[in-house]
C-alpha cells in the first residue's frame, strides 16, 4: 500500500531531523509530508535538507499557524491527490515512536482506521503524573459515552486512515482542532461505517521544543463533544430529524447501539 506519513510542524527544529530519519527506517518505502506552519526556527529548511538526502520527503510551507486540524486536512488533501492509499498522522516531536509505524500499518490490512492507543492492553504513558492520566482518561471515557463509541483513546494523534475512508468524509466540514479534531475524525469515520481498531503504543513526552497544548484546546474538546453528544441523543429520540443516525454495520469499534 502506498503510504504517506503526515507530520505537522511548528518550531520543531530540534526534533525534525531525528523524526524524519527514524520514520524513514520504519517505513523505507513510504513517503513523508512535512506540513510546516511558517516556523521561524527554520524547521522547513531542515526538513528539506534531510529530504534531499533521504528522498520521498516533501515540505508544504504555510505562512502562519492555522491549527493542527487544518494542517492535517491540508496534508490529507495533498496525499489523496498524490494517490496515497494509507495516510498516517504522527506528531513530529517524537512523543510518538516511529518504530510503531509497522504495527499500525499491519493492522490496515482489514481495517479503515487504526488508532495507536495508550489505553488498550500493552499501551502506556510512562512519564505522566497521575493527574494528567486521570484528565486524559476521563476525557476519553466521557467522549466515548457521549458519542456512543467503543474506542478507548479517541484523542490519540497517532493513527492511520485508509484513503477510501477519507474520500467518503467531507474534510472541509471538519471544524475542530487539537484533541477535538481527533475525536471528530473518529466520530465521523464511525458514522461512515469504518472498521476501526486500536493497537497499543507507548506515548512519551516530547524530547525537545515546546508543547503546543493549552487549556483552550481542552475546553474546545469538551464543549464540542457535549454538543455532538446532545445532537446524537436528540436524533435517537426523533429519528426523523435531518442528520439522523443511520445504522452502521461491520465495525470493530464504532458506535454502540
N, C-alpha and C positions, 0 to 999 in steps of 0.2 A: 504494500500500500504506500502510495506517495504521501509522505508525512511532512508537515510544516509545523515547526515549533515557534510560537509567537512569544516574544519577550518584550513587554512594555518597559521602558526605562525613563527615568528622570534622575539625573545626578547619580549614576551608578558606575562612575569611572573606576572606583576601587574594586569592583567585582566583575565587571563585564567581560574582561578577557578570560578570567577563570571559568565563568559560567559558560562562555562560548566554547572553550576548549573541552570542558567536561561533557557538554551536550554533544559535541561532535564525536567524542569517544562512545557515548551511549547510543547514538543513532547515526552511525557513519554514512548511511545512505540518505538521511533526511536533509531537509532544508531548514534554515533558520531565518526568521524575520525579526529584526530589532525595530520596534516602534518607539522612536525617541521623541519626547515632547519638548524639544528645544533645550536640552540640558546645557547649562552654561559651563559645566565642568569638563566638556569635551567627550562625553560618553559616545556620541555618534561617531566622532573621528576615530576613537579607539576601536569601536566595533567594525568600522570599515577597514581599518588596518589589519585586524585579525581575519576579517573576511577575505581579504586579498590573499592571505596565507593559506587558510583552510578551505576556501571555496564554498559555494552554495549558501552563502550568508548575505542577506540583503539588509539595508538600513532604510527605513522610512523616516524621513526627517519631517517633524511637525514643528510649527513655530512656537507653540506655547503649551503648557499643561492643560489638557482637556479632560482629564479623569481616566481612571483605569478602564472603566467600561467602554468609553469611547475609543480608547487605544485598542482594546481587543476587537471591537466591532470593525475598526479600520483594518486591523490585521486579518480578520476572518474574510472580509470582502476581498482583500488582496489575494489571499490564499485560494479562495474559491475561484477567482478569475484566472489564477495560475494553474488550476487543475489539481490542487491538493485533494487527497482522498480522506486524510485524517488531519485535524487541526488541534494542536496542543496548546493549552495555557500553562505557563510556568513563570514564577517570579524570577527576577533577574538578580536577586540579592543572595542567592544560594541558601535561602531558607527551605527551598525545595531541592532535593538531591537529584541532579540529572541522572544519576545512576539508577533511579527508579523508573526511568522512561520505558525500558523494555518491558517492565511489568505492566504498565498502563497500556502500552501498545499491544501486548499479547492478549489482553482482555478485549480488545476491539474486534476480535475475530467474530464474536457473536453478540456484540452489544453496540449501541449507538452512542452512549455517553459513559465514559469510565471516569470515576472520581477518585482521586488519591485521597484517602480518608485517614484522619487522625483518630477516628472513633470506632473503627471496626477492629476485630481481633488482629493483633500484630502491629497496629498503628500506635504512634507515640508522639508526645511533646515533652522531651526530657528536660528542657530548660525552663519551663513555665512554672511560675508560682501558683499556689492553689487558687488564689482569687481570679487569676487570668483563666485558668482551666474552668472554673465554675461559670464565669461570664460567657466564655465561648461555648461551652457545652450547653448551658441554659438557653442561649440564643438559638442554637441549633435545634434543641428539643422544641422550643416554642415555635420556631418556623415550621418544623415538620408537622406539628399538631395543627397549627393554623391552616396549613396548606394541604393537609391530608397526604403527606408523602412519607414513604418508608425509606428515607435517606438520613443517615446519621451525621454527615458532615456536609451540609448544604453550602457552607461558606468557604469551602476549600477552593483555592485558586490554582490547584494542580490537577488538571483534568484533560481529557481528550474527547473530541467530538468527531463523529463520522460526518463527512461533508454533506451527505444526503439529508441528515437531520438539520444542519444549519440552513440548508436550502429551503426547507419547509417552514422555517421560522422567519418572521418579519423582524430582522435585526434592527431596523430603523425605529421600530416600535418599543424596543427595549430602552427604557429611560433611566434605570437605576445605575448606580456607580458603586465602587468598593464592594463591601460584603453583600450589599443588596443586589448588585449585578450578578454575583454568583448564584444567589438564591433565586432571582427572577429567571435566569437562564435554566436552572434546574426545573423550576415550576413550568415554564413554557415548554421545555423538552418533554416533560411528563405529559402535558396536555396533548402533545403531538403523538403520544403512544410510544415514546422512545424506550428502548431496552436499556435500563440503567443499572450499573453495578459499581460497587465501591471496592477498591483494593487498598491494602494498608500502606501507609507511608510514615516516615519519620520526619517530623517538622522541627526545624531548629530556628533560633533567632538569627537574624542577618549577621554576617561576619564583618561587614563594613558598611559605611554610609549611614544615612539617617532614615528612620522609619517614616512612612507616609500616613500611618494610622492616626486618626483623630476621633474625638468624641462625636463630631458631626456625622462621621461615617456610620458609627454605631446607631445613632439616633435615626438616621435615614433608613437603615435596615429595619429597625423595629417598627417604625411608622409605616413603611411600605408593606411589610409582612402583615401587620394588623389590617391595613386597608384591603389587601388582596384576600386575606382570610375572611373578612366580613363580607366581601363581594361573593366569595365562594359559598359561604353559608346562605346568603340570600338567594343565590341561584339554585341551591339544593331545595329550598322550600318553595321556590317559584320558578320551576324549570323552564317556563315559557319565556322568561326574560331574555333579551339579547345577550349572547355570550354564555348561555347556559352550558354547564359542564356536560360534555359528551362522554360516553363510556369508552374507556381506554383498555385495550387488551394486549396481552403478550408482553407485559413489563416485568422487569426484575425488581425494580424499586420505585414504582410510580405511585400515583395517587391511590389512597385506600378507598374502599367502598363507603 
